[in-house]
Amino acid sequence: MRNLLRRVNSVKHLAPQSDFIMDDERFEVRYKNKPIVLPKKEFKLLKTLVDQPEKIFTKNELAELIW
């Protein structure tokens, strides 16, 4: 049961009513149920931006967080 809950919580819609879905556990992004292949670094970058939509990052901040 815990694994199922963790799995459900790892999947999030990128915006309300959005066709974009991000799965943190599988490092997968889907649009209209079609997978979008991203390298791991790009996925981490997208996740960082999605998790803090109100924050404005500098290039240096993103570089430190991702690389």
N, CA, C and O atoms as a GROMACS GRO file, in nm:
protein
  268
    1MET      N    1   0.082  -0.119   0.000
    1MET     CA    2   0.000   0.000   0.000
    1MET      C    3   0.087   0.126   0.000
    1MET      O    4   0.057   0.221  -0.071
    2ARG      N    5   0.194   0.127   0.079
    2ARG     CA    6   0.283   0.244   0.082
    2ARG      C    7   0.344   0.271  -0.055
    2ARG      O    8   0.356   0.386  -0.097
    3ASN      N    9   0.384   0.164  -0.123
    3ASN     CA   10   0.442   0.180  -0.256
    3ASN      C   11   0.342   0.241  -0.352
    3ASN      O   12   0.376   0.328  -0.433
    4LEU      N   13   0.220   0.197  -0.343
    4LEU     CA   14   0.116   0.252  -0.430
    4LEU      C   15   0.094   0.400  -0.400
    4LEU      O   16   0.083   0.481  -0.493
    5LEU      N   17   0.087   0.436  -0.274
    5LEU     CA   18   0.068   0.576  -0.238
    5LEU      C   19   0.187   0.661  -0.283
    5LEU      O   20   0.169   0.772  -0.333
    6ARG      N   21   0.308   0.609  -0.265
    6ARG     CA   22   0.427   0.681  -0.309
    6ARG      C   23   0.422   0.702  -0.460
    6ARG      O   24   0.456   0.809  -0.510
    7ARG      N   25   0.381   0.599  -0.532
    7ARG     CA   26   0.373   0.605  -0.678
    7ARG      C   27   0.271   0.711  -0.722
    7ARG      O   28   0.298   0.790  -0.812
    8VAL      N   29   0.155   0.711  -0.659
    8VAL     CA   30   0.051   0.808  -0.693
    8VAL      C   31   0.100   0.949  -0.662
    8VAL      O   32   0.076   1.041  -0.740
    9ASN      N   33   0.168   0.968  -0.549
    9ASN     CA   34   0.215   1.100  -0.511
    9ASN      C   35   0.331   1.148  -0.597
    9ASN      O   36   0.359   1.268  -0.601
   10SER      N   37   0.400   1.057  -0.666
   10SER     CA   38   0.512   1.097  -0.749
   10SER      C   39   0.466   1.149  -0.885
   10SER      O   40   0.545   1.210  -0.959
   11VAL      N   41   0.340   1.126  -0.919
   11VAL     CA   42   0.286   1.170  -1.047
   11VAL      C   43   0.210   1.300  -1.024
   11VAL      O   44   0.124   1.308  -0.936
   12LYS      N   45   0.243   1.401  -1.104
   12LYS     CA   46   0.171   1.528  -1.087
   12LYS      C   47   0.143   1.591  -1.221
   12LYS      O   48   0.220   1.578  -1.316
   13HIS      N   49   0.031   1.660  -1.227
   13HIS     CA   50  -0.001   1.738  -1.345
   13HIS      C   51   0.077   1.868  -1.335
   13HIS      O   52   0.084   1.928  -1.228
   14LEU      N   53   0.135   1.910  -1.447
   14LEU     CA   54   0.219   2.029  -1.444
   14LEU      C   55   0.137   2.156  -1.426
   14LEU      O   56   0.191   2.257  -1.381
   15ALA      N   57   0.011   2.153  -1.459
   15ALA     CA   58  -0.078   2.267  -1.439
   15ALA      C   59  -0.220   2.213  -1.427
   15ALA      O   60  -0.251   2.107  -1.481
   16PRO      N   61  -0.306   2.286  -1.356
   16PRO     CA   62  -0.445   2.240  -1.347
   16PRO      C   63  -0.504   2.225  -1.488
   16PRO      O   64  -0.480   2.307  -1.576
   17GLN      N   65  -0.581   2.122  -1.506
   17GLN     CA   66  -0.645   2.094  -1.634
   17GLN      C   67  -0.543   2.073  -1.747
   17GLN      O   68  -0.574   2.094  -1.864
   18SER      N   69  -0.423   2.033  -1.711
   18SER     CA   70  -0.315   2.019  -1.808
   18SER      C   71  -0.308   1.878  -1.864
   18SER      O   72  -0.343   1.781  -1.796
   19ASP      N   73  -0.263   1.868  -1.988
   19ASP     CA   74  -0.238   1.739  -2.049
   19ASP      C   75  -0.096   1.692  -2.022
   19ASP      O   76  -0.057   1.582  -2.064
   20PHE      N   77  -0.017   1.775  -1.954
   20PHE     CA   78   0.120   1.737  -1.917
   20PHE      C   79   0.119   1.667  -1.782
   20PHE      O   80   0.059   1.716  -1.687
   21ILE      N   81   0.185   1.552  -1.775
   21ILE     CA   82   0.198   1.477  -1.650
   21ILE      C   83   0.345   1.446  -1.629
   21ILE      O   84   0.415   1.407  -1.722
   22MET      N   85   0.391   1.464  -1.507
   22MET     CA   86   0.530   1.440  -1.473
   22MET      C   87   0.536   1.331  -1.367
   22MET      O   88   0.471   1.342  -1.263
   23ASP      N   89   0.614   1.227  -1.392
   23ASP     CA   90   0.630   1.116  -1.299
   23ASP      C   91   0.772   1.120  -1.246
   23ASP      O   92   0.868   1.084  -1.315
   24ASP      N   93   0.785   1.164  -1.120
   24ASP     CA   94   0.917   1.179  -1.057
   24ASP      C   95   0.988   1.046  -1.040
   24ASP      O   96   1.111   1.039  -1.049
   25GLU      N   97   0.913   0.943  -1.015
   25GLU     CA   98   0.974   0.812  -0.987
   25GLU      C   99   1.034   0.749  -1.113
   25GLU      O  100   1.138   0.683  -1.107
   26ARG      N  101   0.968   0.768  -1.224
   26ARG     CA  102   1.014   0.708  -1.350
   26ARG      C  103   1.094   0.805  -1.437
   26ARG      O  104   1.140   0.768  -1.546
   27PHE      N  105   1.109   0.928  -1.390
   27PHE     CA  106   1.176   1.032  -1.470
   27PHE      C  107   1.110   1.042  -1.607
   27PHE      O  108   1.177   1.036  -1.711
   28GLU      N  109   0.979   1.058  -1.606
   28GLU     CA  110   0.902   1.056  -1.730
   28GLU      C  111   0.806   1.175  -1.736
   28GLU      O  112   0.744   1.212  -1.636
   29VAL      N  113   0.796   1.233  -1.854
   29VAL     CA  114   0.699   1.339  -1.879
   29VAL      C  115   0.610   1.289  -1.992
   29VAL      O  116   0.658   1.232  -2.090
   30ARG      N  117   0.481   1.313  -1.977
   30ARG     CA  118   0.386   1.271  -2.080
   30ARG      C  119   0.300   1.391  -2.119
   30ARG      O  120   0.266   1.475  -2.036
   31TYR      N  121   0.267   1.396  -2.248
   31TYR     CA  122   0.175   1.496  -2.298
   31TYR      C  123   0.066   1.424  -2.375
   31TYR      O  124   0.093   1.352  -2.471
   32LYS      N  125  -0.056   1.443  -2.331
   32LYS     CA  126  -0.170   1.372  -2.389
   32LYS      C  127  -0.142   1.222  -2.395
   32LYS      O  128  -0.168   1.154  -2.494
   33ASN      N  129  -0.087   1.174  -2.285
   33ASN     CA  130  -0.055   1.032  -2.264
   33ASN      C  131   0.056   0.978  -2.356
   33ASN      O  132   0.073   0.857  -2.366
   34LYS      N  133   0.129   1.067  -2.423
   34LYS     CA  134   0.243   1.024  -2.505
   34LYS      C  135   0.371   1.064  -2.433
   34LYS      O  136   0.384   1.178  -2.388
   35PRO      N  137   0.466   0.970  -2.421
   35PRO     CA  138   0.589   1.002  -2.347
   35PRO      C  139   0.676   1.104  -2.420
   35PRO      O  140   0.688   1.103  -2.543
   36ILE      N  141   0.736   1.191  -2.342
   36ILE     CA  142   0.837   1.284  -2.392
   36ILE      C  143   0.969   1.241  -2.330
   36ILE      O  144   0.984   1.242  -2.208
   37VAL      N  145   1.062   1.205  -2.413
   37VAL     CA  146   1.190   1.156  -2.364
   37VAL      C  147   1.280   1.275  -2.332
   37VAL      O  148   1.309   1.358  -2.418
   38LEU      N  149   1.323   1.281  -2.206
   38LEU     CA  150   1.414   1.386  -2.161
   38LEU      C  151   1.535   1.321  -2.097
   38LEU      O  152   1.522   1.224  -2.022
   39PRO      N  153   1.653   1.374  -2.125
   39PRO     CA  154   1.770   1.328  -2.048
   39PRO      C  155   1.749   1.362  -1.901
   39PRO      O  156   1.671   1.452  -1.868
   40LYS      N  157   1.816   1.292  -1.813
   40LYS     CA  158   1.796   1.309  -1.669
   40LYS      C  159   1.818   1.453  -1.623
   40LYS      O  160   1.743   1.503  -1.540
   41LYS      N  161   1.919   1.518  -1.675
   41LYS     CA  162   1.946   1.658  -1.635
   41LYS      C  163   1.831   1.750  -1.674
   41LYS      O  164   1.791   1.836  -1.597
   42GLU      N  165   1.778   1.731  -1.794
   42GLU     CA  166   1.665   1.813  -1.838
   42GLU      C  167   1.541   1.784  -1.754
   42GLU      O  168   1.464   1.875  -1.723
   43PHE      N  169   1.522   1.658  -1.717
   43PHE     CA  170   1.410   1.624  -1.630
   43PHE      C  171   1.426   1.694  -1.495
   43PHE      O  172   1.331   1.752  -1.443
   44LYS      N  173   1.547   1.690  -1.439
   44LYS     CA  174   1.572   1.757  -1.310
   44LYS      C  175   1.549   1.907  -1.321
   44LYS      O  176   1.496   1.968  -1.228
   45LEU      N  177   1.589   1.965  -1.432
   45LEU     CA  178   1.567   2.107  -1.453
   45LEU      C  179   1.417   2.137  -1.456
   45LEU      O  180   1.371   2.229  -1.389
   46LEU      N  181   1.342   2.061  -1.532
   46LEU     CA  182   1.198   2.080  -1.540
   46LEU      C  183   1.134   2.061  -1.403
   46LEU      O  184   1.047   2.139  -1.364
   47LYS      N  185   1.174   1.959  -1.331
   47LYS     CA  186   1.119   1.934  -1.197
   47LYS      C  187   1.146   2.050  -1.103
   47LYS      O  188   1.059   2.091  -1.027
   48THR      N  189   1.268   2.103  -1.109
   48THR     CA  190   1.304   2.218  -1.024
   48THR      C  191   1.213   2.336  -1.054
   48THR      O  192   1.165   2.402  -0.963
   49LEU      N  193   1.190   2.363  -1.182
   49LEU     CA  194   1.106   2.476  -1.220
   49LEU      C  195   0.960   2.452  -1.184
   49LEU      O  196   0.891   2.545  -1.142
   50VAL      N  197   0.912   2.331  -1.201
   50VAL     CA  198   0.772   2.298  -1.170
   50VAL      C  199   0.746   2.302  -1.020
   50VAL      O  200   0.641   2.347  -0.976
   51ASP      N  201   0.842   2.256  -0.941
   51ASP     CA  202   0.824   2.252  -0.796
   51ASP      C  203   0.821   2.390  -0.733
   51ASP      O  204   0.767   2.407  -0.623
   52GLN      N  205   0.879   2.490  -0.800
   52GLN     CA  206   0.883   2.626  -0.745
   52GLN      C  207   0.841   2.726  -0.853
   52GLN      O  208   0.924   2.806  -0.897
   53PRO      N  209   0.715   2.722  -0.894
   53PRO     CA  210   0.672   2.804  -1.008
   53PRO      C  211   0.681   2.955  -0.985
   53PRO      O  212   0.689   3.031  -1.081
   54GLU      N  213   0.680   2.998  -0.862
   54GLU     CA  214   0.685   3.141  -0.834
   54GLU      C  215   0.828   3.195  -0.825
   54GLU      O  216   0.848   3.316  -0.824
   55LYS      N  217   0.925   3.106  -0.819
   55LYS     CA  218   1.065   3.148  -0.802
   55LYS      C  219   1.130   3.177  -0.936
   55LYS      O  220   1.109   3.106  -1.034
   56ILE      N  221   1.207   3.282  -0.938
   56ILE     CA  222   1.288   3.315  -1.056
   56ILE      C  223   1.430   3.273  -1.025
   56ILE      O  224   1.491   3.322  -0.929
   57PHE      N  225   1.484   3.183  -1.105
   57PHE     CA  226   1.618   3.130  -1.084
   57PHE      C  227   1.718   3.201  -1.175
   57PHE      O  228   1.686   3.238  -1.288
   58THR      N  229   1.839   3.218  -1.124
   58THR     CA  230   1.948   3.264  -1.210
   58THR      C  231   2.009   3.140  -1.276
   58THR      O  232   1.985   3.027  -1.231
   59LYS      N  233   2.086   3.161  -1.380
   59LYS     CA  234   2.154   3.048  -1.445
   59LYS      C  235   2.245   2.977  -1.346
   59LYS      O  236   2.255   2.855  -1.346
   60ASN      N  237   2.312   3.056  -1.262
   60ASN     CA  238   2.403   2.997  -1.164
   60ASN      C  239   2.330   2.911  -1.062
   60ASN      O  240   2.378   2.804  -1.025
   61GLU      N  241   2.215   2.956  -1.016
   61GLU     CA  242   2.136   2.877  -0.921
   61GLU      C  243   2.095   2.744  -0.983
   61GLU      O  244   2.108   2.639  -0.920
   62LEU      N  245   2.046   2.750  -1.106
   62LEU     CA  246   2.004   2.627  -1.173
   62LEU      C  247   2.122   2.534  -1.195
   62LEU      O  248   2.110   2.412  -1.176
   63ALA      N  249   2.233   2.588  -1.233
   63ALA     CA  250   2.353   2.506  -1.255
   63ALA      C  251   2.394   2.437  -1.126
   63ALA      O  252   2.429   2.319  -1.128
   64GLU      N  253   2.390   2.508  -1.015
   64GLU     CA  254   2.427   2.448  -0.886
   64GLU      C  255   2.327   2.341  -0.844
   64GLU      O  256   2.367   2.238  -0.787
   65LEU      N  257   2.200   2.363  -0.870
   65LEU     CA  258   2.097   2.266  -0.830
   65LEU      C  259   2.097   2.141  -0.917
   65LEU      O  260   2.072   2.032  -0.867
   66ILE      N  261   2.124   2.157  -1.045
   66ILE     CA  262   2.110   2.047  -1.139
   66ILE      C  263   2.242   1.972  -1.160
   66ILE      O  264   2.243   1.849  -1.169
   67TRP      N  265   2.351   2.046  -1.169
   67TRP     CA  266   2.478   1.982  -1.198
   67TRP      C  267   2.556   1.970  -1.075
   67TRP      O  268   2.668   1.918  -1.076
   0.00000   0.00000   0.00000
